[in-house]
Amino acid sequence: MADNSPMYDERPWGSFTVLDDQPTFKVKRIEVLPGRRLSYQQHSKRSEHWFIVSGTAKVTLNGTDVIVESGSAVDIPVETAHRVQNPSSSERLVFIETQTGTYFGEDDIVRLEDDFGRA
């Protein structure tokens, strides 16, 4: 019998839970702590779609910053340099990330900048 329970992982910037992991897509619930941000990164084998469900996101796409409010979404094509930041000083940012493509492993992350020494 397969284990279909969600996979939870804590990171220095917050946490994520894998809600679904299939051969052609992966879905995560991501929480970003106040004032924190993920690494500035890109992927060669997947695109991402982020739907903000709580809080406000500051999203950087190829060097351009945009503010994405709760109830809105942003698309990140393959090879696009991207980062998400929680600009709030008190509220968590929560968004649903849907990855589509041919491979979803963590080794498809090229970190261009990182606040936690992982670049």
N, C-alpha and C positions, 0 to 999 in steps of 0.2 A: 504494500500500500504506500502510495506517494505521500510525502509530507507537504501539504499545501498551506501550512501556517505562514503568516507573514514573517519576513526577515527584517529584524530591527537592528540598526547600527548607529552608535553614537560617534560623532565627529567633533573636532574642536569648535566648529561653527554652529553645531546643533545636532540634528539627527535625521535619519530617513528610515522609512519602512517600505519594503518591496511588497506591493499589493498583488501584482501578477507578473509572471515571468514566462514568456512563451518564445518560440523560435523566431517570430517576426516582430515582437514588441515586448516592452517592459514598462510597468507602471509603478511609480514611487510616490509616497506622501513625504514631503520634505519640510522640516521645520528649521528656521534659521533664527538663532538667538538675537536679541536686540543688539544693534551695533556691529554685528558680525557679517562676514561675507565669505563665499566659497572662492576657490581659486579661479583665476582667469585662465580659461582652458578652451580646447577645441577637440573635436572627434572626427575621425576619418571614415567611420563605418555606421554612424547613426545621426539622425536628426532628433530634435527634442521639441516638445510643445509643453509650455508651462501655463497652467491655469491657477491664478492667485485666488485662494479661498478665504484668506484672513490676513489682514495687514496690508502694507504697501511695499512693493519691491522696487529697488533701483537696479535696473538691468543694463549691463554694458554689452553691446553687440559691435564687434569690430571697432572698438574705441569710442563709440557713441553711446551716451547714457540716456535712458528713457525711464520714466516713472510709470509703473504698472500698478493700478489700484485693484483692490479686491473685486472680483467679478469679471476681470479682464484677463486676456491671455497674450502670450508672445510665442512666436515660432523661431526656432534656432536651426537653420539649415546645416547640413554636413559641412565641416571645415570652417564654420563661423566661430571666431574667437568670442567667448561669452563668459559672463560672470553675473551672479545675483548677490545683492547686498540688502540687508535689512537696515534701513536708515532710522528706524524708531529707537528711542532710548528705553522703551518700556514694554513694547508689545512684540510678541513672536510673529514672524512671517511664516505662513503655511501655504504651500502650493502643491499641486499635483503635476508630476512630470510624466509625460508619456514619451517613451523613446521608440522610434521606428527605424528599421535598417536591417543590417545583416549580422551585426555582432554587438553585444552589450556588456562585454567584460570591462573591468576597471582598467585594464591595460590599454584600452582605446582612449585614455585620457592623456592629452599632451598639456601639461601645466605650463603656462607662460609666465604667470606670477602667482605667488602664494603667500599668505600671511603667516603660515605655520611651517615654513621651511621645507615644503614638499616639491617645489619647482625644480 
